[in-house]
Amino acid sequence: MNDPIAYLQPPRPGLVSVVIPAYNRDHLIASTLETVRRQTYMNWELFVVEDASSGETERIVKAFGASVPNAVTYLRNTSNVGAAETRNVAFRLVRGQYVATLDSDDRWLPRHLETMLDVLDRTGRDIASANVTMVEDGTDRELGVWGPSTEEVANFPASMFCRGFLTPSATVMRREVLERVGPWSSDHEYCEDYEFYLRCASLGVSFAHVKEPTCLYRKCHSDASTAKLALVVEAVAYTIRQYIGSPALDPVTCRNYAFTVFLQASRIHRRSNPDQDVSADRFRGGQLLLEAWRLSPLRFWILLKGMSVLLDSSVKNVLRPKSDRKKYRTKIERLPNVMDGLSQRMKNAA
């Protein structure tokens, strides 16, 4: 599933391959592309992969390609496969020494690529990630800066198991990272970036942090994953559980992190208004309490509370009129722990 990518040709020195996945982004992608054009570092190629949406994205991208001297490639999936696999389509084709990921609704500041490559060259690290400035959709009002705290940088990569603070649009990596750890996981539909960075950390990939914000991260648009917060936090909990045993973190600490996030996901499922978070499901909250209990079986009160929530929800579901409301589930719930496979890969590389 996440086998390393084998490239047929060596990377082109100094070239940055920019990868943008797109889905129904006609109203935003032009401004995103314009920030690529304005980069002070000009040795780049661009891949835009549209995930089977309809509209004007192809026309916009091809018009942009005709207006710049750089290579611009537009690709289109025949069916909707999700953001992770859409990125992977381009990852398998990149030719640059570096790979920069950019979401189709985010924007780079002019010195983004220049800054990131300078950090990678000076430090010799594999991945560079910068802080981002969050801006409100529609108004561009600045909402604050998102990134790791000084303490989280000092405790990296262990701190990453506690909170996902790396933003794909503010990240540049050497192409050899994809050759070492493989592409993004298409099984992780809501936290595929988080899983990728955990996998990188577990396989010894080195990171550099750039405190200066180099990217504008668009927040609060209607189709953001925050509209399904309960499911997103649930997916994070299952992802952390997959990495219990990672050499990047003490197993007990990782287990405790997973336990805590399962409790958070359960709380969000049980307390959120389904009209505001369509993924919220009180019954699911009970199931997640049981998942937390399995990680800490001596805490019997969690087992009892989980059973109580499940029973209460089941009774209410029987009594209330049948609903056609969609039930959301994460695909990664039944995925096994990934460390066995990664451990074997590390042994083979040694």
C-alpha positions as CSV (number, residue, x, y, z in Angstrom):
1,M,0.0,0.0,0.0
2,N,2.8,2.4,1.0
3,D,5.7,0.8,-0.8
4,P,8.5,3.2,-1.6
5,I,8.3,4.9,-5.0
6,A,11.0,3.7,-7.5
7,Y,11.9,6.4,-10.0
8,L,13.5,5.5,-13.3
9,Q,15.5,8.7,-13.6
10,P,17.6,10.5,-11.0
11,P,16.2,13.8,-9.8
12,R,17.1,17.1,-11.5
13,P,19.3,19.1,-9.2
14,G,17.7,22.2,-7.9
15,L,14.3,21.6,-9.5
16,V,11.3,21.8,-7.2
17,S,8.2,19.7,-8.2
18,V,5.1,21.5,-7.0
19,V,2.1,19.1,-6.5
20,I,-1.4,20.5,-6.2
21,P,-4.5,18.2,-5.9
22,A,-7.8,19.9,-6.9
23,Y,-11.5,19.1,-6.4
24,N,-14.1,21.7,-7.3
25,R,-11.7,24.6,-6.9
26,D,-12.6,26.8,-9.9
27,H,-13.1,29.8,-7.6
28,L,-9.8,29.5,-5.7
29,I,-7.2,27.8,-7.8
30,A,-6.3,30.8,-9.9
31,S,-5.1,32.8,-6.9
32,T,-3.2,29.7,-5.7
33,L,-1.4,29.4,-9.0
34,E,-0.6,33.0,-9.1
35,T,1.4,32.6,-5.9
36,V,3.5,29.9,-7.5
37,R,4.2,32.3,-10.4
38,R,5.4,35.0,-7.9
39,Q,8.0,32.8,-6.2
40,T,11.5,34.3,-6.0
41,Y,12.9,30.8,-6.6
42,M,11.9,30.2,-10.2
43,N,13.3,26.7,-10.9
44,W,10.1,24.7,-10.5
45,E,7.7,22.4,-12.4
46,L,4.0,22.1,-11.6
47,F,1.6,19.1,-11.4
48,V,-2.1,19.8,-10.9
49,V,-4.2,16.7,-10.5
50,E,-8.0,17.1,-10.6
51,D,-9.9,14.5,-8.7
52,A,-12.8,13.9,-11.2
53,S,-14.6,17.1,-10.4
54,S,-16.3,19.2,-13.1
55,G,-15.8,22.9,-14.0
56,E,-13.1,25.2,-15.3
57,T,-10.1,23.9,-13.4
58,E,-8.5,22.3,-16.5
59,R,-8.9,25.5,-18.5
60,I,-7.5,27.7,-15.7
61,V,-4.5,25.5,-15.3
62,K,-3.7,25.2,-19.0
63,A,-4.0,29.0,-19.4
64,F,-1.6,29.4,-16.5
65,G,0.8,26.9,-18.1
66,A,0.8,28.9,-21.3
67,S,1.7,32.1,-19.4
68,V,4.9,30.8,-17.7
69,P,8.1,29.3,-19.0
70,N,8.0,26.4,-16.5
71,A,6.6,22.9,-17.2
72,V,3.0,22.7,-16.1
73,T,1.2,19.4,-16.2
74,Y,-2.6,19.0,-15.8
75,L,-3.9,15.5,-15.0
76,R,-7.4,14.3,-14.3
77,N,-8.6,11.2,-12.4
78,T,-11.4,9.3,-14.1
79,S,-13.1,8.7,-10.8
80,N,-12.9,10.4,-7.4
81,V,-10.2,8.7,-5.4
82,G,-9.6,11.3,-2.6
83,A,-6.8,13.8,-1.8
84,A,-4.1,11.3,-0.8
85,E,-4.2,9.2,-4.0
86,T,-4.6,12.3,-6.1
87,R,-1.3,13.6,-4.7
88,N,0.2,10.2,-5.3
89,V,-0.6,10.4,-9.0
90,A,1.8,13.4,-9.2
91,F,4.3,12.0,-6.7
92,R,5.0,9.1,-9.0
93,L,5.9,11.6,-11.9
94,V,7.9,14.3,-10.2
95,R,11.4,14.9,-11.6
96,G,12.7,17.5,-9.1
97,Q,15.3,17.1,-6.4
98,Y,12.6,18.6,-4.1
99,V,8.9,18.1,-3.8
100,A,6.6,20.9,-2.5
101,T,3.0,20.2,-1.7
102,L,0.3,22.9,-2.0
103,D,-3.4,22.6,-1.5
104,S,-5.5,24.2,-4.2
105,D,-7.1,26.7,-1.7
106,D,-3.9,27.9,0.0
107,R,-1.3,30.4,-1.1
108,W,2.4,30.9,-0.8
109,L,4.2,34.0,0.2
110,P,6.8,35.0,-2.5
111,R,9.9,33.7,-0.7
112,H,8.3,30.4,0.4
113,L,10.4,28.1,-1.9
114,E,13.5,30.2,-1.5
115,T,13.3,30.0,2.3
116,M,12.5,26.3,2.5
117,L,15.3,25.3,0.1
118,D,17.8,27.5,2.0
119,V,16.9,25.7,5.2
120,L,17.2,22.2,3.6
121,D,20.5,23.0,2.0
122,R,22.0,24.6,5.3
123,T,20.8,21.8,7.6
124,G,20.9,18.8,5.4
125,R,17.5,17.7,6.7
126,D,15.0,15.8,4.6
127,I,11.8,17.8,5.2
128,A,11.3,21.5,6.0
129,S,8.0,22.8,7.3
130,A,7.1,26.4,8.1
131,N,4.5,28.0,10.3
132,V,1.4,29.3,8.4
133,T,-0.8,32.4,8.7
134,M,-4.5,31.3,9.0
135,V,-6.8,33.6,7.0
136,E,-10.6,33.7,6.9
137,D,-12.2,32.4,3.8
138,G,-13.8,35.3,1.8
139,T,-12.2,38.1,3.7
140,D,-8.5,37.2,4.1
141,R,-8.7,38.5,7.6
142,E,-5.7,37.1,9.6
143,L,-6.8,34.7,12.3
144,G,-3.4,33.9,13.8
145,V,-0.3,31.8,13.2
146,W,-0.4,28.0,13.3
147,G,2.6,25.9,14.0
148,P,4.5,24.1,16.8
149,S,5.5,25.8,20.0
150,T,9.1,26.2,21.1
151,E,8.6,23.2,23.4
152,E,7.0,21.1,20.7
153,V,10.0,21.8,18.4
154,A,12.4,20.8,21.2
155,N,10.5,17.6,21.8
156,F,10.0,16.7,18.1
157,P,9.1,14.1,16.8
158,A,7.5,12.9,20.1
159,S,5.4,16.1,20.2
160,M,3.9,15.2,16.8
161,F,2.0,12.3,18.4
162,C,0.3,14.7,20.7
163,R,-0.8,17.3,18.1
164,G,-0.7,17.6,14.3
165,F,1.0,20.9,13.7
166,L,2.6,20.3,10.3
167,T,0.8,21.9,7.3
168,P,1.2,20.2,3.9
169,S,1.1,23.5,2.0
170,A,4.0,24.8,4.1
171,T,6.2,21.7,3.6
172,V,9.0,20.9,1.1
173,M,10.8,17.6,1.1
174,R,13.6,15.9,-0.8
175,R,12.3,13.5,-3.4
176,E,14.3,10.7,-1.8
177,V,11.8,10.8,1.1
178,L,9.2,9.3,-1.2
179,E,11.7,6.7,-2.2
180,R,12.3,5.8,1.4
181,V,8.9,5.9,3.0
182,G,6.5,5.7,0.1
183,P,3.5,7.8,-0.9
184,W,0.6,9.1,1.2
185,S,-1.9,6.5,2.5
186,S,-5.1,6.5,0.6
187,D,-6.8,4.7,3.5
188,H,-6.4,7.8,5.7
189,E,-9.1,10.0,4.2
190,Y,-9.1,12.7,6.9
191,C,-5.5,12.7,8.3
192,E,-3.4,11.4,5.5
193,D,-0.8,14.1,5.9
194,Y,-0.6,13.3,9.6
195,E,-0.1,9.6,9.0
196,F,2.6,10.4,6.3
197,Y,4.6,12.5,8.7
198,L,4.3,9.9,11.5
199,R,5.6,7.3,9.1
200,C,8.5,9.6,8.1
201,A,9.4,10.2,11.8
202,S,9.2,6.4,12.5
203,L,11.6,5.7,9.6
204,G,14.2,8.2,10.7
205,V,13.4,11.0,8.2
206,S,14.8,14.3,9.6
207,F,12.7,17.5,9.9
208,A,13.6,21.2,10.0
209,H,11.2,23.8,11.3
210,V,10.9,27.3,9.9
211,K,9.3,29.7,12.4
212,E,8.6,32.4,9.8
213,P,5.1,31.9,8.2
214,T,5.6,31.4,4.5
215,C,2.0,30.3,3.6
216,L,-1.5,31.5,3.9
217,Y,-3.8,28.7,5.1
218,R,-7.5,29.3,4.2
219,K,-9.8,28.4,7.1
220,C,-13.5,28.2,7.6
221,H,-14.7,27.4,4.0
222,S,-17.7,25.2,4.0
223,D,-16.2,22.0,2.7
224,A,-13.2,21.9,5.1
225,S,-12.6,18.8,7.2
226,T,-13.5,20.8,10.3
227,A,-17.1,20.4,9.3
228,K,-16.6,16.7,10.3
229,L,-14.6,17.3,13.4
230,A,-15.8,14.2,15.3
231,L,-14.6,12.0,12.4
232,V,-11.3,13.8,12.0
233,V,-10.4,13.4,15.7
234,E,-11.5,9.8,15.6
235,A,-9.2,9.2,12.6
236,V,-6.3,10.8,14.4
237,A,-6.9,8.5,17.4
238,Y,-6.8,5.4,15.2
239,T,-3.7,6.7,13.4
240,I,-1.8,7.2,16.6
241,R,-2.8,3.7,17.7
242,Q,-1.3,2.3,14.5
243,Y,2.1,3.7,15.5
244,I,2.3,2.2,19.0
245,G,5.8,0.8,19.0
246,S,7.3,3.5,16.7
247,P,11.0,4.1,17.5
248,A,10.2,7.8,17.4
249,L,8.3,7.6,20.7
250,D,8.2,5.5,23.9
251,P,5.4,2.9,23.5
252,V,3.8,3.8,26.8
253,T,3.7,7.5,25.9
254,C,2.2,6.7,22.4
255,R,-0.4,4.4,24.0
256,N,-1.3,7.2,26.4
257,Y,-1.6,9.7,23.5
258,A,-3.9,7.3,21.6
259,F,-6.0,6.7,24.8
260,T,-6.4,10.5,25.3
261,V,-7.4,11.2,21.7
262,F,-10.0,8.4,21.7
263,L,-11.5,10.0,24.8
264,Q,-11.5,13.4,23.0
265,A,-13.1,11.9,19.9
266,S,-15.8,10.2,22.0
267,R,-16.6,13.4,23.8
268,I,-16.9,15.3,20.5
269,H,-19.2,12.6,19.0
270,R,-21.4,12.7,22.1
271,R,-21.6,16.4,22.6
272,S,-21.6,17.9,19.1
273,N,-24.8,19.1,17.4
274,P,-25.3,16.8,14.3
275,D,-26.6,19.8,12.4
276,Q,-23.2,21.5,12.8
277,D,-21.0,18.4,12.6
278,V,-22.5,15.9,10.3
279,S,-20.2,13.2,11.4
280,A,-21.2,13.4,15.1
281,D,-22.8,10.2,16.3
282,R,-23.6,9.5,20.0
283,F,-23.5,5.7,19.5
284,R,-20.1,6.0,17.9
285,G,-19.0,8.0,20.9
286,G,-19.8,4.9,23.1
287,Q,-17.8,2.7,20.7
288,L,-14.8,5.0,21.0
289,L,-14.9,4.8,24.8
290,L,-14.5,1.1,24.4
291,E,-11.5,1.6,22.2
292,A,-10.0,3.9,24.8
293,W,-10.6,1.2,27.5
294,R,-8.8,-1.4,25.4
295,L,-5.7,0.7,25.7
296,S,-6.1,1.1,29.4
297,P,-8.1,-1.9,30.6
298,L,-7.7,-1.1,34.4
299,R,-9.9,1.9,34.0
300,F,-13.1,0.1,34.4
301,W,-15.2,3.3,34.6
302,I,-14.5,3.9,30.9
303,L,-15.8,0.5,30.0
304,L,-19.0,1.1,32.1
305,K,-19.5,4.5,30.6
306,G,-19.0,3.2,27.1
307,M,-21.6,0.4,27.7
308,S,-24.0,2.9,29.2
309,V,-23.7,5.3,26.2
310,L,-24.2,2.4,23.8
311,L,-27.3,1.1,25.6
312,D,-28.8,4.6,25.9
313,S,-28.1,5.4,22.2
314,S,-29.5,2.0,21.1
315,V,-32.8,2.6,23.0
316,K,-33.2,6.1,21.6
317,N,-32.5,4.8,18.1
318,V,-35.3,2.3,18.5
319,L,-37.8,4.8,19.9
320,R,-37.1,7.7,17.5
321,P,-38.4,7.7,13.9
322,K,-36.1,6.2,11.4
323,S,-33.7,8.7,9.9
324,D,-31.9,8.7,6.5
325,R,-29.0,10.7,8.0
326,K,-25.7,9.4,6.7
327,K,-23.5,7.5,9.1
328,Y,-19.8,8.4,8.7
329,R,-17.0,6.0,9.4
330,T,-13.3,6.1,8.9
331,K,-11.7,3.4,6.7
332,I,-8.7,3.1,9.0
333,E,-10.6,1.6,12.0
334,R,-9.7,-2.0,11.1
335,L,-6.2,-1.3,9.8
336,P,-3.5,-3.2,11.7
337,N,-0.6,-1.7,13.5
338,V,1.9,-0.6,10.9
339,M,5.1,-1.0,12.9
340,D,5.7,-4.6,11.9
341,G,6.0,-3.7,8.3
342,L,8.0,-0.6,9.0
343,S,10.4,-2.5,11.2
344,Q,11.1,-5.0,8.5
345,R,11.7,-2.1,6.0
346,M,14.2,-0.5,8.4
347,K,16.0,-3.8,8.8
348,N,16.2,-4.2,5.0
349,A,17.6,-0.7,4.6
350,A,20.3,-1.2,7.3
